[in-house]
């Protein structure tokens, strides 16, 4: 982390409490940054840093979306992330012994969160016992016409990830045998995993998203509702204030 700050010339910068600016959206600007190679190198280094710093995932994902043509505004936002890194040099991913080997997952999608193309941002966090073992912050490839569709797309993405994790654990002889629990704070998407009759809400949802419902029907997953205030994955889908 110190090497990244040195490369950016910000070893003596003032720390920030958050990696993203809550009040300002990332939008295209007409003033291109005069050294795009420098921008790409530092963002690339931060991308590797997210391997042990999940808290940087959303901010770095946003910055990666403008690698092709960074502007002065994007460079300023990059410096905000570096100032946050400066104040959190002792942060990292903590792994500890856990009495449980059950899998539970938090999934969330910020519907039309991007002001540029109106696409949603999905995020998930996969826990093995008490340990975070896999996470994601990514903009969806298509525009969702409803919050239920956006959340269901997010569930489909994390379902594929959990299927792979379960397969790996079985190969290693470490799977507990219990179905994975997926926590979602959207009631429409939660009900949709078990109820195929929501025609008015789902006729525009592609068939491949029903991969989730098949997993629930086979008993591989249990999808449960979680209150928004207990949704851990907000940090992967939107800018959040320090508290």
KAUR-V498556 format. One line per field, one symbol per residue. ss: DSSP state (@ for helix, = for strand, . for the rest). phi: phi as a letter, one per 30 degrees, with the letter a starting at -180 (. if undefined). Layout:
ss = ???
phi = ???
This chain:
ss = .@@@@@@@.......................=...@@@@@@@@@@@@@@....@@@@@@@@@@@......=@@@@@@@@@@@@@@@@...............========..........========..=========.......@@@@@@@@@@@@@@@@@@@@@@@@@@.......=====..@@@@@@......@@@@....@@@@@@@@@@@...=====..@@@.@@@@@.......
phi = .dddddddibdcdddcdbdbddcbddbdbccdddbdddeddddddddddddcbedceddddddddbddadcdddddddddddddeedbdcdadccbdbdccdcbbcbabcdhddddbiddccbbbccciccdcaaabadddbdddaddddddddddddddddedddddddddicddjdddcccbccdedddddcbdcdddccdcddddddedddddddidbbcbdbdedcdddedcbadbdee
